[in-house]
Amino acid sequence: MPRQQINLEPYREEIIALFHHGISSDSISRALENCHNIQVKERTIQSRLRKWGVRKRHRTTTGDEALHARIKMLFMQDRLTDKAMLNMLQQEGYGISERTLRRLRCKLGLHARGSEPEHQEQMQMQKQMIVPHTRADGQLV
């Protein structure tokens, strides 16, 4: 005879909040027992979180077109640095890390600009590194 399924819907928001605050499934199970006198196994907590679509990590890179558009706007129109963009995006509610922002920006073809003197210095160094080649007939290439 199958076990009777525990109704965790009344505690759903509490469970999700605890999970997002980094509390383990085992600790959530103990908290439910202590606060609400409900005995729930750790695996039950994990399966319910999966059923409810709750994940630890945000999937920002795959399909959030709104985030991609916002990054483009902040980079091209507002000309913000990565740090300023990160602060703005986090204030707007996007769960994004500095590393993910850099990776997304590069994936979108938005490459960091160097300051003008640095850029000119790099170009000068590249020109100095170019060594002319001669062809077999003595012409410079």
N, C-alpha and C positions, 0 to 999 in steps of 0.2 A: 504494500500500500504506500503510495507516494506521500511525502511529507506535505503538511499544510504550508502554503506560501505565506510568509510574513508580509503584512501590509506596511511598507515603509514610506508610502506617499505622504503621510502627515509629517514625517521627519525629513523629507527630501531636501528642502532648502538648508536645514541645519547640517545634514550630511555633506552636501555639496560645499557649503561654506567652510566646514572643517577641512575637507579634502583640499580646497584651494588655499588654505592657510598652512598646508604642508603636514597635516596630521595624517598618520598612517591609518590604513584600514583597520588594523588591530586596535589602535587607540580609539578610533571612531566607534568600533564595536563595544569597547569597554565603557565609553562615554554614554552610549545609548542604554547600556545596562544600568549604569549608575544613576543617570538622570531620569530615565523613563521606564526603568524596570523591564526592558526588552532584551532578550537574549538573541543575538544575531552573530553569526560566524563572520569572520574576516572575508571569506570567499563570497559570502552573500553580499557584503558591502561592495566588493569589487565588481561582482556581476551586475548589481543595480547601477553602479556608476557607468558601466559600459552600456547598459540598456538605456540609460538616460542621456547617453552621448557626452558624458563628462570626461574630459581629458586634462592631464596636467599641462601638456604643452599646447601652445596655440599653433595652428597651421597657417601661418601668415604668408609663407612663400608660394604656396601652390595656386590658390585661386582667388585671393582677395583682390579683385580688380580695383575696388575703391581705395584700398591701401596703396596699390601700385600707382594709381592716378594721383593720390595725395603726395606721395614721395616725389613724383615728377614735378608737380606744381611747386612744392617747397624747394626743390633743388634748382629748377630752371627759372621760375618767376621770382621767388623770394630770395634765391641765392643763399640759402642757409647752409651752415656747416653741418656735418653729421651730428655733432653734439646738440646743436640747436634743433635740428630736425627730430632727433630722438626725444628731446624734451617735449616738443610740440605734439608729436604723435602719441606719446604716453599720456599727455594731458587730455588728448582727444579720445582716450580709451583704448588705443591699440596696444596689445600686449606684445611688444617687440623689443628685442635686445639690440645692443649696439652692433654686435656681430651680424645679426640677421639683417639689420638695416644696411650695413656695408655690402653684404652679399646680394641683397635685393637691388641695391643701387647699381652695382656692377652688372647684374643680370639684365637690368633695364637699359644698360648702355650709358649710364650717367656716371662719368668718371670724374673724380675729384680734380678740381683745378688747383694748380699751384699759384702762389703769388707771382705777380708779374716779374720782379727781379729774379726769383728762383727759376721761372720758366725761361727767361732770357739766358740765364747762366747755363741751364741744361741744354738749350739749343746751341750755344756757343761750344760747349764741350762735345756735343754730337758732331758739329762741323769739323772740329779739330781731329776727331777720331776717323773721319773719312779720308782714306788715303787713295789718291788717284792711281788707277791701274793703267798699264800700257798694253796695247795690243801687240801682236806679232809684227805689225808694220810700223811700230813706234808711236802710234797715235795715243793720246791720253783718253781714257774712258771716264 
